[in-house]
Amino acid sequence: MSMQALGNILKNKTIDKNKYISREFQDYGVRLAEDLGDLAHKSLYIKLSKTVDRNILEQCKRFVIDSNANNRGALFMWKMKQLRKK
């Protein structure tokens, strides 16, 4: 076994960027926040992904992505409120 420089070892190490995500709903919430461009509120999307029906969240996401809204987070919440009333 030969000695390697510490820089070479660290360069070859892969880093998992989602190392704090251990549940599927957490991953979905983070991806939802990224898709909507609202990373400042990712904890809200994680909570929603745990408590709200996934079908409703997917419908809201499609609606917002297809629109040309400036504030995607607000439009997402508005659409979710509409769909939950039904």
Contacts in CASP RR format, 6 or more apart in sequence:
PFRMAT RR
TARGET T0000
AUTHOR 0000-0000-0000
METHOD contacts of the structure
MODEL  1
MSMQALGNILKNKTIDKNKYISREFQDYGVRLAEDLGDLAHKSLYIKLSK
TVDRNILEQCKRFVIDSNANNRGALFMWKMKQLRKK
18 27 0 8 1.000
18 30 0 8 1.000
21 27 0 8 1.000
21 30 0 8 1.000
25 46 0 8 1.000
25 49 0 8 1.000
25 50 0 8 1.000
26 46 0 8 1.000
26 49 0 8 1.000
28 49 0 8 1.000
28 54 0 8 1.000
28 57 0 8 1.000
29 42 0 8 1.000
29 45 0 8 1.000
29 46 0 8 1.000
29 48 0 8 1.000
29 49 0 8 1.000
30 42 0 8 1.000
30 45 0 8 1.000
30 46 0 8 1.000
32 45 0 8 1.000
32 48 0 8 1.000
32 49 0 8 1.000
32 57 0 8 1.000
32 61 0 8 1.000
33 39 0 8 1.000
33 41 0 8 1.000
33 42 0 8 1.000
33 45 0 8 1.000
33 46 0 8 1.000
35 61 0 8 1.000
35 65 0 8 1.000
36 45 0 8 1.000
36 61 0 8 1.000
36 64 0 8 1.000
36 65 0 8 1.000
36 72 0 8 1.000
36 73 0 8 1.000
36 76 0 8 1.000
37 72 0 8 1.000
38 45 0 8 1.000
38 72 0 8 1.000
38 73 0 8 1.000
38 76 0 8 1.000
41 73 0 8 1.000
48 57 0 8 1.000
48 80 0 8 1.000
49 57 0 8 1.000
52 80 0 8 1.000
52 84 0 8 1.000
56 80 0 8 1.000
56 83 0 8 1.000
56 84 0 8 1.000
57 80 0 8 1.000
59 79 0 8 1.000
59 83 0 8 1.000
60 76 0 8 1.000
60 79 0 8 1.000
60 80 0 8 1.000
60 83 0 8 1.000
61 76 0 8 1.000
63 75 0 8 1.000
63 76 0 8 1.000
63 79 0 8 1.000
64 72 0 8 1.000
64 73 0 8 1.000
64 75 0 8 1.000
64 76 0 8 1.000
64 79 0 8 1.000
65 72 0 8 1.000
67 75 0 8 1.000
69 75 0 8 1.000
END
